[in-house]
């Protein structure tokens, strides 16, 4: 496309090219992205039906961390007796108060 500018009769006519408008992009429109926190990723994966071990593996974190994000209490190790109990021949636990009564 060109534009002509004419002035008085004594000046010559000048022609200037006008750049064409760029064609609309044929690529996909830009979308917004959101980076989820690890806790939010865990919640999302649970909603999608993933198990704790699957989530831990896919996010490269320990299952205990996944449990923490899900507010799942972590049980104490089985080998350590809890306070207030006494092991009887290693097969059962009985409260100390019951043994002294």
N, C-alpha and C positions, 0 to 999 in steps of 0.2 A: 504494500500500500504506500502511496506517496501523497504528500501534501504540497500544494503549490501556493506560494505566497507572492502576490503581485502588489507592487507599490505604484508609484507615479509612473508616468510614461517614460521618464528618463532612466529609471533603474531596471535592469534586466530581471526577468522572472527567475526565482530560485526554487528548486525542487529538493525536498529533504525526505529521505526514506524514514518511515516509522516502523520500529521493530514490531513484529507480529506478537500477539499475546501467546504465552506458552500454552501448549495443549494441556488439558487436564490430565493429571497423572492416572495411568491405567492400573497402578499398583493398588493393593488393598489400603484402605484408610488406616491411619495411625490410631492405635488404641492405647488407652491408659493401662499401665501395669501397676500391680500392688505386690509388694514383698511382704509375705506373712511372717510373723514371728514364729519361733519354733513351737511355742505353746499353741498358737493358732493352727499351725500345720498338723500338730498331733490331734487337735479337736476335729479338724476336717477329715483326717484319715480315719478316725474312729467312726465318724458319721458315715463314711463310705464303706464301713464294715471290716476295716483292717484290724488284725490282732495286735497286741502290744509288741510281740516279738517282730512282726512284720514292719510295724511303724519304726521300731528301734533300728532295724536293719536299713530301712530305706532312708532314714534321716541320719544314720551313722552316730547314734547316741545309745546309751545303755537303756535296758528295759526299766531300770529303777528311775531314770529321769522321765521316761514316758509315764510311769506310774505316778510320779510326782505331779506332772502336768494334768493328769486325770484325777488327782486327789485320791488316789488309791493308797491306803496305808501300807507301808512296807513292813512285813512281819519280821520279828527278830530272828536271828539264826536259830535253827532247831537244836544245835548242840549246846547253846547257852541257856541254862534254866532262868526263868524270869524271877524277879524278886518276890519273896513270899511263898515260894513253892519249893518242895524238896523232891528229888528223884528217888523213887522206890524201885530198886533193882533195875533201873534204866528202862522200864517199860511204861510207867505211868507217873503222873505227877499228882501229889496230894498237897493241899495247902498246909503250911506249917502249923497254923492254929488248930487244925483238925488232929494233928499228931500229938499235940501237947494237952488236949482236953481229956 
